[in-house]
């Protein structure tokens, strides 16, 4: 079985647990139409990535006080993130100024922007810089601050002040999770301050999220989904979030 098929199946495990809360291994095996042995291999990998928790024959999403490591996050909703990146890139004209935040979904946006020309990109994400290194006509501005070696990004006062001094066309950022009522949730206060500065530095703000973020818990609340100009989501957003967005000017794009 290919890596892509395995990644999609593990994405579906996360999605099912987001919807049902807790499932038995036998129920998951039936839903996914795979053997228990295959499922155990998937659950072991997701457990090691701190995405799920196995106990007494059941499986739940892990509830952590900090986000999972960057490399395991790259495997979560990989196909969705590529679609999100492509959709966002189509909305950014050549010659634009773009602020890109942290996280694997934003990195996917950066990869999709490599073919653009005349862009000015400001970021606190070293992965974004690496994704754009092959671009021929893009100016990159990198924030300073405290380096998080685990995530290879910059947070702290310097990063916040960097973005607060900009006036850009587009800001693209993600979050740790979305509550059932549309609250933006995150794990780290310094990261939240940087994201707030990123969202405040541009005329048009786009939140990019994969489906695994919907219903995912994180300890800090800092904004509302429907306050953004645009949300690009891989898969379907819950209906109540759609209704809340329809009452505002927020544009929902599902890819």
C-alpha positions as CSV (number, residue, x, y, z in Angstrom):
1,X,0.0,0.0,0.0
2,X,1.4,3.5,-0.9
3,X,2.4,6.1,1.6
4,X,-0.4,8.3,0.2
5,X,-3.1,5.7,1.0
6,X,-1.7,5.2,4.4
7,X,-1.7,8.9,5.1
8,X,-5.3,9.3,3.9
9,X,-6.4,6.4,6.1
10,X,-4.7,7.9,9.2
11,X,-6.3,11.3,8.4
12,X,-9.6,9.5,8.4
13,X,-8.9,7.9,11.8
14,X,-8.3,11.4,13.2
15,X,-11.5,12.7,11.6
16,X,-13.6,9.8,12.9
17,X,-12.3,10.3,16.4
18,X,-13.0,14.0,16.1
19,X,-16.6,13.2,15.3
20,X,-17.2,10.3,17.7
21,X,-14.9,11.1,20.6
22,X,-13.9,7.5,21.4
23,X,-14.1,4.3,19.3
24,X,-13.1,0.7,19.9
25,X,-10.5,-0.8,17.7
26,X,-13.0,-3.2,16.3
27,X,-15.4,-0.4,15.3
28,X,-12.6,1.6,13.7
29,X,-11.5,-1.6,11.8
30,X,-15.0,-2.0,10.5
31,X,-15.4,1.7,9.5
32,X,-12.1,1.7,7.6
33,X,-12.6,-1.8,6.2
34,X,-9.1,-2.8,7.2
35,X,-7.7,-5.7,9.3
36,X,-7.1,-5.2,13.0
37,X,-3.4,-5.7,12.4
38,X,-3.3,-2.9,9.8
39,X,-5.3,-0.6,12.2
40,X,-2.9,-1.4,15.1
41,X,0.0,-0.3,12.9
42,X,-1.8,3.0,12.2
43,X,-2.7,3.6,15.8
44,X,0.8,2.9,16.9
45,X,2.1,5.5,14.5
46,X,-0.5,8.1,15.5
47,X,0.1,7.3,19.2
48,X,3.9,7.9,18.8
49,X,3.0,11.2,17.0
50,X,0.8,12.1,20.1
51,X,-2.3,12.4,17.9
52,X,-4.3,9.6,19.6
53,X,-4.4,7.8,22.9
54,X,-5.1,4.1,23.2
55,X,-6.5,2.6,26.4
56,X,-8.6,-0.4,27.4
57,X,-9.4,-1.4,23.8
58,X,-10.6,2.1,22.9
59,X,-9.0,5.0,21.1
60,X,-9.5,8.8,21.6
61,X,-7.8,11.9,20.3
62,X,-4.9,12.9,22.5
63,X,-5.5,16.0,24.6
64,X,-2.3,17.8,25.0
65,X,-1.2,21.2,26.5
66,X,1.2,21.7,23.5
67,X,1.1,21.0,19.8
68,X,2.6,17.8,18.4
69,X,6.0,18.0,16.9
70,X,6.4,19.5,13.4
71,X,7.5,16.4,11.5
72,X,4.5,14.2,12.6
73,X,2.2,17.1,11.7
74,X,3.5,17.0,8.1
75,X,1.8,13.6,7.7
76,X,-1.6,14.7,9.0
77,X,-4.0,15.7,6.2
78,X,-1.1,15.9,3.7
79,X,-3.3,15.8,0.6
80,X,-5.7,18.3,2.1
81,X,-2.9,20.7,2.8
82,X,-1.7,20.5,-0.7
83,X,-5.2,21.4,-2.0
84,X,-5.5,24.2,0.5
85,X,-2.1,25.6,-0.7
86,X,-3.1,25.4,-4.3
87,X,-6.5,27.1,-3.6
88,X,-4.8,30.0,-1.7
89,X,-2.1,30.5,-4.3
90,X,-4.8,31.1,-7.0
91,X,-6.2,34.0,-4.9
92,X,-2.8,35.8,-4.6
93,X,-1.9,37.8,-7.7
94,X,1.7,38.3,-8.9
95,X,3.3,41.3,-7.3
96,X,1.4,41.0,-4.0
97,X,2.7,41.4,-0.5
98,X,2.0,38.4,1.6
99,X,2.5,37.6,5.3
100,X,2.8,33.9,6.0
101,X,2.5,32.5,9.6
102,X,3.7,29.3,11.2
103,X,2.6,25.6,10.7
104,X,2.5,22.9,8.1
105,X,-0.6,24.2,6.3
106,X,1.0,27.6,5.7
107,X,4.1,25.8,4.5
108,X,1.9,24.1,1.9
109,X,0.7,27.6,0.8
110,X,4.4,28.7,0.4
111,X,5.2,25.6,-1.7
112,X,2.2,26.5,-4.0
113,X,3.5,30.1,-4.4
114,X,6.9,29.1,-5.8
115,X,5.8,29.9,-9.4
116,X,4.6,33.4,-8.6
117,X,6.7,36.4,-9.6
118,X,7.2,39.8,-7.9
119,X,5.9,38.7,-4.5
120,X,7.2,40.1,-1.2
121,X,6.8,37.5,1.5
122,X,7.1,38.3,5.3
123,X,7.2,35.3,7.6
124,X,8.4,34.0,11.0
125,X,8.5,30.4,9.6
126,X,11.8,29.0,8.5
127,X,10.0,26.2,6.7
128,X,8.3,28.8,4.5
129,X,11.8,30.3,3.6
130,X,13.0,26.8,2.6
131,X,9.9,26.1,0.6
132,X,10.4,29.3,-1.4
133,X,14.2,28.9,-1.9
134,X,13.7,27.8,-5.5
135,X,11.5,30.8,-6.4
136,X,13.2,33.1,-8.9
137,X,11.5,36.4,-8.2
138,X,10.3,36.5,-4.6
139,X,11.6,38.9,-1.9
140,X,11.6,37.2,1.6
141,X,11.5,39.1,4.9
142,X,12.2,37.0,7.9
143,X,11.1,38.0,11.4
144,X,13.4,37.9,14.4
145,X,12.6,36.6,17.9
146,X,13.0,33.5,20.0
147,X,13.7,30.4,17.8
148,X,11.6,27.3,18.5
149,X,14.0,24.7,17.3
150,X,11.3,22.0,17.4
151,X,9.2,24.0,14.9
152,X,11.9,26.1,13.3
153,X,10.0,29.3,13.6
154,X,10.3,32.6,15.5
155,X,8.0,33.9,18.2
156,X,8.3,36.5,21.0
157,X,8.2,40.3,21.1
158,X,10.5,40.8,18.1
159,X,8.4,38.7,15.9
160,X,5.2,40.5,17.0
161,X,6.8,43.9,16.4
162,X,8.0,42.8,13.0
163,X,4.5,42.1,11.7
164,X,2.9,45.1,13.5
165,X,5.1,47.4,11.4
166,X,3.8,46.0,8.1
167,X,1.0,47.0,5.8
168,X,0.5,44.1,3.4
169,X,-2.1,42.8,0.9
170,X,-2.6,39.3,2.3
171,X,-2.1,37.5,5.6
172,X,-2.3,33.7,5.7
173,X,-2.1,31.8,8.9
174,X,-3.5,28.7,10.7
175,X,-4.4,27.7,14.3
176,X,-4.1,24.8,16.6
177,X,-7.8,24.0,16.7
178,X,-11.3,25.3,16.1
179,X,-14.0,24.9,18.8
180,X,-17.6,23.8,18.0
181,X,-18.6,27.5,18.2
182,X,-15.9,28.8,15.9
183,X,-13.3,29.9,18.5
184,X,-9.7,30.0,17.3
185,X,-7.6,27.9,19.7
186,X,-3.9,27.6,20.2
187,X,-1.3,26.1,22.5
188,X,1.2,29.0,23.1
189,X,0.6,32.6,24.1
190,X,3.6,33.9,22.3
191,X,2.5,32.1,19.1
192,X,-1.0,33.6,19.5
193,X,0.5,37.1,19.8
194,X,2.5,36.5,16.6
195,X,-0.6,35.3,14.8
196,X,-2.6,38.3,16.0
197,X,0.1,40.6,14.6
198,X,0.1,38.7,11.3
199,X,-3.7,38.8,11.0
200,X,-3.6,42.6,11.7
201,X,-0.9,43.5,9.2
202,X,-2.9,42.9,6.0
203,X,-6.0,44.1,4.2
204,X,-7.2,40.5,3.6
205,X,-6.9,37.8,6.2
206,X,-7.2,34.1,5.3
207,X,-7.3,31.3,7.8
208,X,-6.2,28.0,6.4
209,X,-7.1,24.8,8.2
210,X,-7.3,21.0,7.5
211,X,-10.4,19.1,8.7
212,X,-8.5,17.7,11.7
213,X,-8.5,21.1,13.3
214,X,-12.3,21.2,13.6
215,X,-13.2,20.2,17.2
216,X,-9.5,19.9,18.2
217,X,-8.9,21.2,21.7
218,X,-6.2,23.6,22.7
219,X,-6.0,25.7,26.0
220,X,-6.1,29.3,24.7
221,X,-8.9,31.1,22.8
222,X,-8.0,34.2,20.9
223,X,-10.5,34.9,18.1
224,X,-13.4,33.8,16.0
225,X,-13.4,32.0,12.7
226,X,-16.2,34.1,11.1
227,X,-14.2,37.3,11.8
228,X,-11.8,36.5,9.0
229,X,-12.3,37.6,5.4
230,X,-11.8,34.1,4.2
231,X,-11.4,30.5,5.5
232,X,-10.0,27.8,3.3
233,X,-10.7,24.3,4.7
234,X,-9.8,20.8,3.5
235,X,-13.1,19.0,3.7
236,X,-16.4,20.2,5.2
237,X,-16.8,22.6,8.0
238,X,-19.5,21.8,10.5
239,X,-22.9,23.3,9.5
240,X,-23.1,25.6,12.5
241,X,-19.9,27.3,11.5
242,X,-21.2,27.7,8.0
243,X,-24.3,29.4,9.4
244,X,-22.2,31.8,11.6
245,X,-20.1,32.7,8.6
246,X,-23.1,33.4,6.4
247,X,-24.2,36.1,8.8
248,X,-20.9,37.9,8.2
249,X,-18.7,38.8,5.3
250,X,-16.5,35.7,5.8
251,X,-16.1,33.6,2.7
252,X,-15.8,29.8,3.2
253,X,-13.9,27.8,0.6
254,X,-13.9,24.1,1.0
255,X,-11.4,22.2,-1.1
